[in-house]
Amino acid sequence: MVAFSFLVVAALSVLAIRGAKSMKRKLLNILIVFSFMGWGLGIGWALSFAGSNMAIGAEASAPLAILLGAVGALACLRRNERRAKEGLVTAITV
C-alpha cells in the first residue's frame, strides 16, 4: 500500500512540476513538495519522542510524509491552475 501511495505522490509531483511555466516556479514546486514531505517525517519522529513507544515514529513517519507530500503536490497543481486562469502563464495540456 505504501508503494502505491508513493507512486501517486510521484505522479502528482511530476504533474505539478510539469505544469509550472518557468524554471523558478518548477524549483519552487519541488521545494514545496519536499518540504511538506519533510514536515511529515518530522511529525512522525516527534510522535516517537513524545510517546513512550519509539516504534510509533518509524511506523508513522513514512505514511505522514507521503500524505503531506500529496497535499503539497495538490497545492502546487492548484496554484498552477489559478495562475493559468489569471492569464499569467499558459496551461500545459497533458
MDTraj code that builds the backbone (N, CA, C; nanometers):
import mdtraj as md
import numpy as np

residues = "MET VAL ALA PHE SER PHE LEU VAL VAL ALA ALA LEU SER VAL LEU ALA ILE ARG GLY ALA LYS SER MET LYS ARG LYS LEU LEU ASN ILE LEU ILE VAL PHE SER PHE MET GLY TRP GLY LEU GLY ILE GLY TRP ALA LEU SER PHE ALA GLY SER ASN MET ALA ILE GLY ALA GLU ALA SER ALA PRO LEU ALA ILE LEU LEU GLY ALA VAL GLY ALA LEU ALA CYS LEU ARG ARG ASN GLU ARG ARG ALA LYS GLU GLY LEU VAL THR ALA ILE THR VAL".split()
xyz = np.array([
    [0.0820, -0.1194, 0.0000],
    [0.0000, 0.0000, 0.0000],
    [0.0866, 0.1260, 0.0000],
    [0.1980, 0.1217, 0.0720],
    [0.2859, 0.2375, 0.0770],
    [0.3493, 0.2617, -0.0595],
    [0.3825, 0.1540, -0.1312],
    [0.4428, 0.1690, -0.2635],
    [0.3455, 0.2344, -0.3605],
    [0.2188, 0.1955, -0.3560],
    [0.1180, 0.2577, -0.4420],
    [0.1004, 0.4050, -0.4067],
    [0.0978, 0.4350, -0.2786],
    [0.0842, 0.5736, -0.2346],
    [0.2032, 0.6572, -0.2798],
    [0.3223, 0.5975, -0.2744],
    [0.4412, 0.6686, -0.3207],
    [0.4333, 0.6974, -0.4700],
    [0.3798, 0.6034, -0.5475],
    [0.3635, 0.6257, -0.6912],
    [0.2638, 0.7383, -0.7186],
    [0.1594, 0.7467, -0.6373],
    [0.0615, 0.8549, -0.6535],
    [0.1273, 0.9890, -0.6244],
    [0.2065, 0.9959, -0.5178],
    [0.2769, 1.1210, -0.4851],
    [0.3746, 1.1567, -0.5957],
    [0.4447, 1.0583, -0.6484],
    [0.5399, 1.0842, -0.7569],
    [0.4678, 1.1369, -0.8810],
    [0.3531, 1.0785, -0.9154],
    [0.2776, 1.1240, -1.0320],
    [0.2239, 1.2654, -1.0113],
    [0.1711, 1.2929, -0.8932],
    [0.1217, 1.4276, -0.8645],
    [0.2347, 1.5298, -0.8674],
    [0.3500, 1.4914, -0.8165],
    [0.4641, 1.5824, -0.8159],
    [0.5117, 1.6119, -0.9581],
    [0.5146, 1.5100, -1.0422],
    [0.5552, 1.5305, -1.1817],
    [0.4573, 1.6237, -1.2520],
    [0.3283, 1.6052, -1.2284],
    [0.2290, 1.6940, -1.2894],
    [0.2429, 1.8367, -1.2380],
    [0.2706, 1.8519, -1.1092],
    [0.2860, 1.9861, -1.0526],
    [0.4100, 2.0553, -1.1085],
    [0.5172, 1.9805, -1.1245],
    [0.6408, 2.0395, -1.1757],
    [0.6278, 2.0691, -1.3243],
    [0.5645, 1.9791, -1.3963],
    [0.5492, 1.9988, -1.5400],
    [0.4537, 2.1134, -1.5722],
    [0.3578, 2.1371, -1.4843],
    [0.2605, 2.2423, -1.5092],
    [0.3128, 2.3823, -1.4878],
    [0.4261, 2.3966, -1.4225],
    [0.4835, 2.5289, -1.3991],
    [0.5505, 2.5780, -1.5268],
    [0.5416, 2.7082, -1.5504],
    [0.5946, 2.7644, -1.6743],
    [0.7452, 2.7876, -1.6671],
    [0.7907, 2.8600, -1.5676],
    [0.9323, 2.8968, -1.5612],
    [1.0106, 2.7983, -1.4739],
    [1.1413, 2.8023, -1.4899],
    [1.2268, 2.7158, -1.4103],
    [1.2191, 2.7543, -1.2633],
    [1.2018, 2.8825, -1.2355],
    [1.1887, 2.9283, -1.0965],
    [1.0665, 2.8653, -1.0310],
    [0.9562, 2.8608, -1.1009],
    [0.8331, 2.8015, -1.0471],
    [0.8473, 2.6494, -1.0333],
    [0.9169, 2.5865, -1.1256],
    [0.9384, 2.4418, -1.1156],
    [1.0209, 2.4079, -0.9914],
    [1.1271, 2.4852, -0.9685],
    [1.2089, 2.4622, -0.8491],
    [1.1301, 2.4914, -0.7217],
    [1.0445, 2.5929, -0.7265],
    [0.9621, 2.6235, -0.6106],
    [0.8635, 2.5103, -0.5821],
    [0.8072, 2.4504, -0.6865],
    [0.7168, 2.3367, -0.6674],
    [0.7899, 2.2177, -0.6067],
    [0.9121, 2.1916, -0.6531],
    [0.9919, 2.0827, -0.5957],
    [1.0191, 2.1102, -0.4482],
    [1.0547, 2.2333, -0.4172],
    [1.0824, 2.2709, -0.2788],
    [0.9583, 2.2557, -0.1916],
    [0.8429, 2.2930, -0.2426],
    [0.7187, 2.2817, -0.1658],
    [0.6866, 2.1354, -0.1367],
    [0.6950, 2.0508, -0.2372],
    [0.6624, 1.9090, -0.2176],
    [0.7593, 1.8444, -0.1191],
    [0.8900, 1.8697, -0.1356],
    [0.9880, 1.8104, -0.0438],
    [0.9754, 1.8654, 0.0972],
    [0.9408, 1.9936, 0.1102],
    [0.9261, 2.0483, 0.2448],
    [0.8040, 1.9903, 0.3145],
    [0.6954, 1.9683, 0.2399],
    [0.5784, 1.9047, 0.3002],
    [0.6116, 1.7619, 0.3428],
    [0.6886, 1.6907, 0.2603],
    [0.7283, 1.5552, 0.2984],
    [0.8193, 1.5576, 0.4207],
    [0.9054, 1.6562, 0.4292],
    [0.9905, 1.6699, 0.5468],
    [0.9102, 1.6972, 0.6730],
    [0.8056, 1.7776, 0.6593],
    [0.7182, 1.8015, 0.7743],
    [0.6519, 1.6719, 0.8190],
    [0.6133, 1.5866, 0.7243],
    [0.5540, 1.4577, 0.7600],
    [0.6509, 1.3696, 0.8359],
    [0.7766, 1.3668, 0.7908],
    [0.8784, 1.2898, 0.8626],
    [0.9015, 1.3468, 1.0021],
    [0.9051, 1.4787, 1.0105],
    [0.9270, 1.5428, 1.1392],
    [0.8144, 1.5172, 1.2378],
    [0.6916, 1.5216, 1.1894],
    [0.5775, 1.4942, 1.2775],
    [0.5807, 1.3497, 1.3252],
    [0.6148, 1.2584, 1.2350],
    [0.6234, 1.1176, 1.2744],
    [0.7292, 1.0938, 1.3801],
    [0.8460, 1.1540, 1.3629],
    [0.9513, 1.1353, 1.4625],
    [0.9195, 1.2090, 1.5915],
    [0.8474, 1.3209, 1.5833],
    [0.8066, 1.3905, 1.7065],
    [0.7096, 1.3045, 1.7866],
    [0.6257, 1.2284, 1.7174],
    [0.5358, 1.1366, 1.7877],
    [0.6143, 1.0301, 1.8629],
    [0.7236, 0.9838, 1.8050],
    [0.8012, 0.8793, 1.8726],
    [0.8736, 0.9343, 1.9949],
    [0.9198, 1.0582, 1.9871],
    [0.9897, 1.1149, 2.1024],
    [0.8930, 1.1597, 2.2109],
    [0.7721, 1.1989, 2.1730],
    [0.6752, 1.2449, 2.2721],
    [0.6134, 1.1284, 2.3480],
    [0.5977, 1.0153, 2.2816],
    [0.5365, 0.8998, 2.3465],
    [0.6398, 0.8082, 2.4079],
    [0.5909, 0.7048, 2.4703],
    [0.6820, 0.6098, 2.5331],
    [0.7258, 0.4993, 2.4368],
    [0.6598, 0.4873, 2.3226],
    [0.6911, 0.3827, 2.2263],
    [0.7648, 0.4431, 2.1075],
    [0.8912, 0.4073, 2.0888],
    [0.9714, 0.4623, 1.9795],
    [0.9326, 0.4059, 1.8435],
    [0.8634, 0.2929, 1.8413],
    [0.8244, 0.2330, 1.7137],
    [0.7136, 0.3126, 1.6453],
    [0.6436, 0.3954, 1.7190],
    [0.5360, 0.4743, 1.6588],
    [0.5919, 0.5679, 1.5528],
    [0.7062, 0.6302, 1.5804],
    [0.7660, 0.7229, 1.4853],
    [0.8079, 0.6557, 1.3566],
    [0.8661, 0.5375, 1.3679],
    [0.9088, 0.4648, 1.2486],
    [0.7894, 0.4205, 1.1646],
    [0.6816, 0.3856, 1.2313],
    [0.5631, 0.3402, 1.1592],
    [0.4796, 0.4558, 1.1043],
    [0.4863, 0.5707, 1.1674],
    [0.4005, 0.6824, 1.1271],
    [0.4696, 0.7812, 1.0349],
    [0.6013, 0.7846, 1.0336],
    [0.6692, 0.8896, 0.9580],
    [0.6562, 0.8723, 0.8068],
    [0.6681, 0.7509, 0.7559],
    [0.6576, 0.7304, 0.6108],
    [0.5169, 0.7607, 0.5581],
    [0.4102, 0.7097, 0.6195],
    [0.2768, 0.7456, 0.5687],
    [0.2453, 0.8949, 0.5816],
    [0.2930, 0.9584, 0.6888],
    [0.2697, 1.1019, 0.7026],
    [0.3464, 1.1811, 0.5970],
    [0.4671, 1.1380, 0.5659],
    [0.5444, 1.2054, 0.4617],
    [0.4761, 1.1915, 0.3266],
    [0.4238, 1.0738, 0.2972],
    [0.3548, 1.0521, 0.1704],
    [0.2269, 1.1334, 0.1646],
    [0.1520, 1.1347, 0.2735],
    [0.0270, 1.2097, 0.2785],
    [0.0515, 1.3596, 0.2609],
    [0.1451, 1.4135, 0.3360],
    [0.1711, 1.5565, 0.3246],
    [0.2397, 1.5918, 0.1927],
    [0.3155, 1.5001, 0.1346],
    [0.3711, 1.5234, 0.0015],
    [0.2621, 1.5342, -0.1035],
    [0.1589, 1.4516, -0.0913],
    [0.0461, 1.4604, -0.1836],
    [-0.0296, 1.5918, -0.1650],
    [-0.0438, 1.6351, -0.0405],
    [-0.1100, 1.7638, -0.0140],
    [-0.0299, 1.8781, -0.0769],
    [0.1017, 1.8741, -0.0623],
    [0.1864, 1.9768, -0.1225],
    [0.1790, 1.9770, -0.2740],
    [0.1782, 1.8580, -0.3345],
    [0.1691, 1.8492, -0.4803],
    [0.0336, 1.9005, -0.5295],
    [-0.0729, 1.8688, -0.4573],
    [-0.2045, 1.9194, -0.4959],
    [-0.2122, 2.0709, -0.4810],
    [-0.1472, 2.1248, -0.3797],
    [-0.1430, 2.2700, -0.3635],
    [-0.0674, 2.3350, -0.4794],
    [0.0401, 2.2736, -0.5234],
    [0.1143, 2.3264, -0.6384],
    [0.0310, 2.3185, -0.7657],
    [-0.0412, 2.2081, -0.7849],
    [-0.1285, 2.1961, -0.9019],
    [-0.2351, 2.3040, -0.9007],
    [-0.2936, 2.3285, -0.7848],
    [-0.3968, 2.4312, -0.7731],
    [-0.3399, 2.5694, -0.8025],
    [-0.2198, 2.5954, -0.7525],
    [-0.1570, 2.7250, -0.7777],
    [-0.1255, 2.7435, -0.9257],
    [-0.0778, 2.6373, -0.9914],
    [-0.0512, 2.6447, -1.1356],
    [-0.1799, 2.6710, -1.2128],
    [-0.2870, 2.6038, -1.1726],
    [-0.4155, 2.6212, -1.2399],
    [-0.4681, 2.7632, -1.2214],
    [-0.4551, 2.8159, -1.1013],
    [-0.5028, 2.9513, -1.0746],
    [-0.4228, 3.0536, -1.1542],
    [-0.2923, 3.0348, -1.1635],
    [-0.2102, 3.1272, -1.2419],
    [-0.2441, 3.1188, -1.3898],
    [-0.2796, 3.0008, -1.4387],
    [-0.3174, 2.9862, -1.5789],
    [-0.4508, 3.0549, -1.6066],
    [-0.5442, 3.0478, -1.5138],
    [-0.6729, 3.1132, -1.5313],
    [-0.6600, 3.2647, -1.5298],
    [-0.5670, 3.3159, -1.4527],
    [-0.5467, 3.4598, -1.4457],
    [-0.4761, 3.5126, -1.5691],
    [-0.4281, 3.4237, -1.6543],
    [-0.3593, 3.4656, -1.7752],
    [-0.2122, 3.4934, -1.7539],
    [-0.1571, 3.4586, -1.6404],
    [-0.0168, 3.4847, -1.6135],
    [0.0734, 3.3860, -1.6851],
    [0.0279, 3.2624, -1.7024],
    [0.1041, 3.1617, -1.7763],
    [0.0053, 3.0839, -1.8628],
    [0.0566, 3.0141, -1.9588],
    [-0.0287, 2.9299, -2.0419],
    [-0.0352, 2.7914, -1.9818],
    [-0.1511, 2.7304, -1.9894],
    [-0.1702, 2.5971, -1.9318],
    [-0.1041, 2.4933, -2.0215],
    [-0.0506, 2.3902, -1.9595],
    [0.0086, 2.2776, -2.0323],
    [-0.0928, 2.1643, -2.0316],
    [-0.1277, 2.1157, -2.1469],
    [-0.2213, 2.0044, -2.1539],
    [-0.1441, 1.8740, -2.1510],
    [-0.1977, 1.7792, -2.0802],
    [-0.1301, 1.6501, -2.0652],
    [-0.1952, 1.5503, -2.1568],
])
top = md.Topology()
chain = top.add_chain()
for i, resn in enumerate(residues, 1):
    res = top.add_residue(resn, chain, resSeq=i)
    for name in ("N", "CA", "C"):
        top.add_atom(name, md.element.get_by_symbol(name[0]), res)
traj = md.Trajectory(xyz[None], top)
